[in-house]
């Protein structure tokens, strides 16, 4: 939405009388102004903050493992090797 530091500008719109009356009634029933309703509606069209790409994706990280000595080993072989290293078997 808008912050208090934003300056306001005037806007002239052409709308049908029935839409204007309905909008005024709606604003009055909700304790707000027609200007606030229009401003709130227009704030939905603000560009969203762009997501930054993480430095490495999961798929890129798996690329590092392709050339590793364990790339030709099965999961069981890797597990057995790690158990042997951990417990000195």
C-alpha positions as CSV (number, residue, x, y, z in Angstrom):
1,X,0.0,0.0,0.0
2,X,1.1,3.6,0.3
3,X,3.2,5.1,2.9
4,X,2.7,8.4,4.6
5,X,5.6,9.9,2.7
6,X,3.9,9.6,-0.6
7,X,2.4,12.7,-2.1
8,X,-1.1,12.6,-3.4
9,X,-2.2,13.6,-6.9
10,X,-5.7,14.5,-8.1
11,X,-7.4,12.3,-10.6
12,X,-10.5,13.0,-12.7
13,X,-12.5,9.9,-13.7
14,X,-15.5,9.5,-15.9
15,X,-17.9,6.8,-14.6
16,X,-21.6,6.2,-14.8
17,X,-23.8,7.9,-12.3
18,X,-25.1,4.6,-10.9
19,X,-21.6,3.3,-10.4
20,X,-20.6,6.5,-8.7
21,X,-23.6,6.4,-6.3
22,X,-23.0,2.7,-5.5
23,X,-19.3,3.4,-4.8
24,X,-20.2,6.3,-2.6
25,X,-22.7,4.2,-0.6
26,X,-20.2,1.4,-0.3
27,X,-17.5,3.8,1.0
28,X,-19.9,5.3,3.5
29,X,-21.1,1.9,4.7
30,X,-17.5,0.9,5.3
31,X,-16.4,4.2,6.9
32,X,-13.9,5.1,4.3
33,X,-13.6,7.5,1.4
34,X,-14.0,6.9,-2.3
35,X,-10.4,8.1,-2.9
36,X,-9.1,5.5,-0.4
37,X,-11.1,2.7,-2.2
38,X,-9.7,3.7,-5.6
39,X,-6.2,4.0,-4.2
40,X,-6.4,0.6,-2.5
41,X,-7.6,-0.9,-5.8
42,X,-4.8,0.7,-7.8
43,X,-2.2,-0.5,-5.3
44,X,-2.9,-4.1,-6.4
45,X,-1.2,-3.2,-9.7
46,X,2.2,-2.4,-8.1
47,X,5.0,-4.6,-9.5
48,X,5.9,-7.4,-7.1
49,X,9.4,-7.6,-5.7
50,X,11.5,-9.8,-7.9
51,X,12.7,-13.0,-6.3
52,X,16.4,-13.4,-6.3
53,X,17.8,-16.6,-7.6
54,X,19.7,-18.6,-5.0
55,X,23.4,-18.9,-5.8
56,X,23.1,-22.6,-6.6
57,X,20.1,-24.7,-7.3
58,X,19.8,-28.3,-6.1
59,X,20.3,-29.6,-9.7
60,X,23.5,-27.6,-10.0
61,X,24.8,-29.0,-6.7
62,X,24.2,-32.5,-7.9
63,X,26.4,-31.7,-10.8
64,X,29.4,-31.5,-8.4
65,X,28.8,-35.1,-7.4
66,X,29.1,-36.5,-11.0
67,X,32.9,-36.5,-10.9
68,X,33.3,-37.7,-7.3
69,X,34.8,-41.1,-6.5
70,X,31.5,-42.2,-5.0
71,X,29.5,-41.5,-8.2
72,X,29.9,-45.2,-9.2
73,X,29.1,-46.6,-5.8
74,X,25.7,-47.8,-4.7
75,X,24.0,-46.2,-1.6
76,X,24.7,-49.4,0.4
77,X,28.4,-49.3,-0.5
78,X,28.6,-45.6,0.5
79,X,26.9,-46.4,3.8
80,X,29.1,-49.3,4.5
81,X,32.2,-47.2,3.8
82,X,31.0,-44.4,6.1
83,X,30.3,-46.9,8.9
84,X,33.8,-48.4,8.5
85,X,35.3,-44.9,8.7
86,X,33.3,-43.9,11.7
87,X,33.8,-47.1,13.8
88,X,37.2,-48.1,12.4
89,X,36.0,-51.5,11.2
